[in-house]
Amino acid sequence: MGDLESDFKSGAKIGFIGFGLIGGSIARALKKINKDYFLFAYDYHRDNPSTDLQAALSDGVLNAVTTSLTEEFPDCDLLYLCAPVILNINYLKQLKPILKSTCILTDVGSVKGNIHTAIEELGMQAQFVGGHPMTGSEKTGYLNSYALLLENAYYILTPTKEASEQMVSLLHRLVEQMGSIPIILDPYEHDKITAAISHVPHIIAAQLVNLVRESDDDAEKMRALAAGGFKDITRIASSSPIMWQNICLTNNKDIKLLLDRYIATLTEASVALAKKDGDYLYQMFDTAGEYRSAIPSKAIGLMKKLFEIYLDIMDEAGAIATIATMLASNQISIKNIGVIHNREFEEGVLRIEFYDESAQLKAGTILTRYNYKIYVRK
């Protein structure tokens, strides 16, 4: 590519190591920006080719797949490390003698301190700009990826002190072109923030699900009734166990500090229950509700925003099919649809999930026009 420009030029070579939900979504977004970008990915399954990578080739999202780091990568202009965070670090030693000096090296891991330390130890600071798209899904793999996953999502950039302003600006601009909101942070500040708003909540969700599983009876009545709100607050427990194992092992200090503080607040709540301390319990729910209501909902944070509506329907044959047909005839794609049986804290018996906000708003307008009562969760 030569000297860095304000934008990547057509024909720029962009590589991926790791190609699941996030890597696939970035690749799809890049192809929307410029269909002439040459995108390629590394497949370490030499004897058993990755079905995800083969699918991406068939879709035209990838231009090539290689089983060797010495192929394609020496000419790479931008390289995304999209494997689990520990594996990303393991690739650095192999990449250092291969990459040209003008190649921008970035990653998408939700822990930044560890890879920055490794980059410094290897002397690769001049070409590294850490990255973390604050988006995702409980679903994994390339087949669940889509370009809109990045739209309106915060995308954290953690450049080293040695990375040039021009290099950071180039990646900053590319993030904007993907539809994301770039924010520059210190890598260690980033890890403290994500420990609080993502890593600890994932542990809480996983252990809450395990608590219900272990407390259930042989008839599994808890599992049968665990719909609605319970499924929503524990949705993230379905995320990749390998990815979250890596995150916990690499950001363990910040996570443990906050987790211990959270455990202390649970102990306080337990004491309040034992004492029937109504004032404490009221304040606990009141302050939490007030703070949560102040959290902005326009941009997407680490927990993927759901674009969904709820509505009441008659219990009769064809009721759901009528709604699905109505939306399809207006070119509105439905991501998920289902009836809620446990409606505690819920309004609307039918839940419909969409791929983006525009589809959600359009569907609400159309269904309201046909006298359906629509509920949108805040």
N, C-alpha and C positions, 0 to 999 in steps of 0.2 A: 504493500500500500504506500510505502514511502513515507513522506512527512505526514504527520497527523493533520487532518482537515477538521472543519466544523461538524461534518457528518461522515459516516462511513460511505465510501463510494460503492457503486455497483461493482459486483465481482469480488468484494471483500470476502476473505475466507474466515469463517467463524466456526470454531470447533466446540465440541461438547464431550466431556468425560462424565458419564452418568447421564441417563436420558429417561427420566420418569415424568411425573406430573409437572414439576417446575421446569425442568429442561425442555420438555416437549412444548409446554405453554410458551416459553420464551422463544423457542424456534418458530412456532406458529406466528407469534407476534412479529418476529423479524421478517418472515416471509411476507407479511401484510405491509410492512414498511417498505421493503424492496424485494421483489420476487427474484432479482438477479444476485442477491447474496448467495454465496456458495457455502452451504451448511453441511458439516460432516460430523460424525460421532465415532467414538472409540468403542469397539465391542471386544471385551476381554474373553467372551465365550468362543474361543477359536474352534472348538469341536462341535459346539451346539449353538449356532447363531441366535442372537436375541430376537424373539418374535416382535418385541416393541420396535426395535430398530428396523427390522424388515418392513413392518407396517408403516413406519415413517418414510421409508424409501418409496413404498407403493403410493403413499399419499402425496408425494412430492414435497414433503416438509424437509427431508434431508436429501442432499445431492449425492452423498457418498457415505459409506461405512468402512472403517479400517480396523484391522486387528493388530496393528502395529503403531506404536507411538512415533516411529521414525518415518511414517508415511503421512502426508498432509500437514502434520503438526509443525514441521520446520517452517512452513510458509504461512502459518496462521497469523491473522491480524488481531483476533480477539478470541480468547479461550475461556469458556465457562466450565468451572468445576462444579458439577451437580450431583456428585456421589455423596453418601453419608459423610459427616464432617471429619471423622477419623481417616476414612479412605482418601478424601481430598488431600490431606496432608501427606499421606504416603506416596502420592503421585508426584509431589514437588521435586524430589531428588532426581526422578527420571526426566522431568520436564526441563530442569535448569539448563543442561547442555544442549537442548534441542531447540528451544524457542528463540526466535530472533529478538533483538533488543527493543524493537518497536511494537512487539505483540503486547496487547493489554491482557493481563491475567486477572481474572475475577472469579468469585465463587458465589454460591447462593445459600451457604449454610447459615443457620440461625444462631450459631456461636461464632464469634469473631476473634476473641483474644488468642485462642490457641493457634489458629492459622497465621495470624499476624506474627506471633512469636516464631513459628517455623519459618516464615518468609524472611524474617530478620536474621535468623541463624544461618540461612542459606545465601544471604546477600541478594535477595530478589526484590528488594523494596522498590526499586526504580520502575518496575512494571506491574506492580500489584495494586489493585483497587478492590478491596473487599466489598461484597454485595450481599444484600439480604432482601429479597422481595417478600414483603409482609403479607403474604396471601397463601392459600393452600386449600386443602379439602381433606375430609376423612377418607376419600377415595385416592388410590395411588396408581402410578403407572402412566405411560404415554397415552394409552387408549382413553384415559379420563382427562387428558389435557385439552385446553382450548385457550385461544389468544385472550379472550375476555377475562380470564382468571387474573390477569395483571392490571386490568383497567380500574382506575381510581384507587389502586392499592399503594400504600406507602412503600417505597423501595429505598432501603437504607444503603448508603455508600460509605465505606470506611477506608479512605485512601491512606497510604503510608505517607510519612513526611517527605519521602524522597520522590513520590509520584509527581510528575509534572502537572501544572495547572491545565495545560492543553489536553493531557491524557484524561484527567478527571472531568474536564468539560465535555469531552467527546462522549464519555460513558454517561454523564449526566444528561446530555442531549438525547442519547439513544433511549434511556429510561423514559424520558418525556414522550418520545415518539411511540413507545409501547403503550402509552396511556396511563403510566404509573406516575406517582408523585415522589420525586427524588428528595431525600434528606441526607445531609452529610453529618455523621457522628463519629466520635472517638470510639474505637472498637471495644474498649473496656466499659465505657458508659453504655454502649449498646447491649452488652451482656447483662448488665445489672437491670436494664429496662426489660429485656425479653424474659429474664428469669421471673420477673414479677407478673408480666401480662400474658405470658405464654407457657413457659416451662413448668412453673408451679401449678397453674391451672390444669395442665395435661396430667400431671401426677395426681392431682385431686380427683379429676374425672375418672382416671383409671382405677384408683382405689375405691371411689364411690361405687363404681360398677362392681368391683370385686366384693365390696361389703354386701351389696344386695344379693349377689350370686351366692355368697357363703351363708347369708341369713335366710335364704329362701327355703321353703319346705319341699317335700317330694313331689307335690302337685304343681310346683313352680307358679304359685299364684302371683308372687311378686313380679316375675318376668312377664306374665300375661298382662298385668295391669300397668307395667312400667312404660307407658306411652306418653304422648304429649310433652309436658315440661321436662320430665326426667330424661327423655331421649334427647331433647334439645341441649340440656346442660351437660350431658355426658357424650355428646356426638363426637367430640374430639378424641375420646378414648378408642375410637376405631382406627386411628392413624397408624402408620407403619411402626411396628415395635422395634425394628432395627434402627430406624432413624431416631426414635426417641431414646433408645438405649445410648446411642452415640451422643446425643445432646446432653443427657444427664451425666455421662462420664466426662464430658469436656467442659461443662459449665457447672460442675458439682459444687464449687464453693459458693457462688452467688445463689444457686438454687437452694442449697442447704440452709443458708442464712435466712432466706425468706420463708422457706418451709418451716423452720423452727419457730419463726415469728407467727406464722399461720397456726401452727399447732398450739401455741400459747393462747391465741384468740379463741380457739375451739375449747380449750380448757376453761377459759373465762365464761364461755357460753354454757358449758356443762355445769359449772358452779352456779350460774344464774338460774338454770333449770332446777337444780337441787334446792335452791333457796326460794324458788318462785319469785325471783327478782323481776317484777314487771317493768320497772323503769329501765333496767339494763337491756332487756329483751326488746322493748319498744325502740330505744335509741339505736340498737344494733340494726334493726330493719329500717328505721327511718333514715339514718345517715347513709346506709348502703344504697337505699332507693334514690335518695337525693343525688348522690355522687354518680350513680349509674345513669340517671336521667340527663346528667350534664355531659356525658360522653358523646362526642359527635358521631353521627351515623352516616354522614355523607361519604366519607372516605372509608376504604376497607383497611382494617387493621390485621393483626396476626391471625385472629380467628376469622375465617372467611364469612363475610356477610351473606345471609340467605335472602334471596329475592322471592318472597312468598306472599300469598294472600290466603285468607280463610273465608269461607262462606257457608251459609246454611243451605241445605238442599232437602227436597222431599225424599222420603224413603220409598222410592218406587223404581221399577225397572227402567233403565235407560237414562236416569237422571245424570249420571256422570258422563255417559257417552254424549249426551246433548251438549254439555259444557265443553267437552274435549273437541267436538266437531265445530262448535261455535268459534273456539279459539283458533283451531287449525284453518278454518275458512278465512280468518283474518291474518294468516301467516305468523301466528304466535306459536313458538315451540315450547312445549312443556318438558321440563327436566324431570319432574316427579309429581305424582298425584296419589292421594290416598285418604281414606276415611279415618278420622280420629275417634276412637271408642272411649278413651279416658279423657274427658274434657275438663278436668279440674284445672282452673286458672286459664282456660282456653275459651275463645269465642269462635264459632264456626266449626261445623262438623267436617267439612271437606278442606283439605290443605292442598294447595297447588304451588309448586316451586318452579321458578323460571331461571333461565341462564343469565339474565341481566336485568337491570333496573327498568330499561325502556319497555321490555316485554311485560314486566310486572305492572307498570303504570297503565300501559295500553289495555292489558287484560282487565284491570280493575275498572277502567272507563267503560269498556264494552259490556261487562257483566252487570255493572250498575245500571246501564241503559236498559237492560232486560229485567230490571227490578230484583236482581240478586242483592242480598245484604252482604257487603264486603267488609272484612276486618283486616287491618294491616298491623302487625306487631311492631312496636317501637324498639 
